[in-house]
């Protein structure tokens, strides 16, 4: 594996890597990330009660659009003829989260890792945008490349990276549960403002 930076020339100037001599191969990349919404926002998404519309449907389209426009966002990415892109969601009702997966495919001379990472990031940001009227206490975490194939080498997420993501997930889950308990307690608490207003009449 080459550990040298490739986006610089001999003088240190930023360049787009010349891939013209590379072999055309079938390439696939999968990226993932998770957004923790809290109970109320997640239920709104599941029951399609978010005022802006179908959250997951819009996020799916946004993610795919982002895949196709990655070269416009990341300066040294090549403009690619993507042959396939998909966004999938995994909902966890226990910790009120939505894990998003972006899969990108291409027959070409360079990989699609950045396209997959961009797609999953924008999909998650779209979920945040559509739910922020309900709560802004959402956490986006664990965006990472899961695997890639094609080209000189394949890649599968390292166990160390997976364990770190699990630790982060556990910490976030604990925080979200605390917030859920506080919210539930707040619901059960008497309306103090109303009591004082009643006394003043």
N, C-alpha and C positions, 0 to 999 in steps of 0.2 A: 504493500500500500504506500502511495506517495504522500508524504506529510508536508510537502512544500506548498506554499501559496501559489496559485496559478493565475490569479487576476492582476498580476503586475509584470511589467516588462523588465529588462535588465537595468533600466534607469529608475525603476520604482514607480513608473506611471501606471495608472489603472487602465486595464484593457479588457476587452471581451475575448475569451479564450477561442482560438481558432480550432474548430472541430472538423474542418473539411477533410482531414486525413483519417478520421475515425470511421470505423465500420458501422454500417446501419444495423441495429439490432432491435429486438422487441424489449421495451423497457416498461417497468411498472414501479410505482412508488405509492406507499400508503402512509398517511400521517393521521395523527389523532390528537384530540384535546378535549377537555371537560369544562363545562360551566356549571357552577353550583348556584341554583336559583333561590332556594328556600321553598317552603311548602306552598305558600299562596301562589307564587308566580308559576311554579311547576303545574299546579292544578289548573291554573288559567290556561297554560299551554295545552295540557291534555284535554281539557274540556272546550278548547277553542273559544275562550271567553276574552282573549286579549283584543282590545279595541282596534289595533292596527291590522288584525287579520290572522291568517294561518301562519303561525310562527315558524314551524318546521318547514312548511312548504316554501315560504319566502327565503328562509335560511339556506335551504337546499339550492334554490336558484342562484342566490347570492354567491354561495361557495363555488358553484360551477362557473359563474361569470368571472370570479376572481381567478380561477385556474387559467381561463383563456386570456386574461389580461395581466398575468404575472410579469411579463417582460416590460410592461408599462410602469410597474411599481418598483421592481428590483433592477437597478441600472445595468448590471452586467449579465442578466439572464438573456438567453437567446429567445427570439420569437419562434415558437414551435407550432407544428401542425399536430395538435393533440388528436388522438384517435378515440379516446374515451375518458370520461370523468364522471364520478359519482360521489354523492354525499349520503352517508347513512348515519342513523342516530340510535343510540342505546340509552334508554331511560331507566334511571334507578330511583324508585319511589322511596327507598329507605333513607338515602342521603340527599334527596331532592336535586339530582344532577342529571345532565344530559351529556353523554360522551359522543363526540362527533368524529366520524372517520371520513377521510377523503382519499379516494383511489383514483390515480391518474395513469393512463396508458399512452404509449407512443411507439411508433416504429421510426427510429431516428438515430442521430449521432451524439446525442447528449441526454442526460437523465432528466427526470421530471420530479425530483425531490422538492425543489422550491415551489413548483406548481401545487403539489399536494399540501405542503405546509401553508402556502398562501390561501388555498381553498378552505382548509379547516379553520384557519384564523378568522377569515372573513365570515364564515358560517357562524362561528361562535359570537363574533361581534354583532352580527345581525340579530341573534337571539337576545343579546344584551339590549340592543337598541329597541327591540319590539316589546321588551318587558320592563324597561326602566321606569315607566309610569307607575308600575306597581311597586317596585323596589329597586333601589340602586345598590343594595347590599349583595351583589352577585360577584362571584369570583371565577375568573377564567384561569385555568391551570393545566399543567402537564402537556403543553403542546410539544410534540416530538415526532420524529420520523420513526415509524414502526418497522418498515422494511422497504428494501428496494431490490430490484433484479434487472439484469441486463447490463451491457457495458463491460468494463474490465473486471468488476467485482460486484458481488451481491452483498447485501447488508441486512442483518436482523438485529433489532434493538438489544443491547447488551443487558445481561442480568443485573449488573450494578445499577444501570440507569433505571431499570424496571423497579428495583427495590427502593431507589430514591423517590421515584414517582409514587410508590405505594406509601412511603412515609409521609410525603406531602399530602396525599389524598386522605390519610388517616387524620392528620392534623386539621385539615379543612373540614372533614366530616364532623369532628368534635366541635369545632366552632359553629358550624351550621346547626347542629343539634342544640347547642346552648342558646343560639338565637331563636330557634323554634320554641324552646321552653319559655324563654322570656316573652315571646310574642303571645303564647298561649296564656301565660300568667297575666299579661296586660289585658287580654280579652275578658278574663274572669274578674279583674279588678273593678270595683265600683267607679262610676263616673264622678270623680271628685269635683270637677268643674260644675257639673249639674247639681251636686249637693250644695255647693256654696251658693250657686245662683238661686237655688230653692230657698235657702235660709235668708237671703237678702230681700226676698219678696215680702 
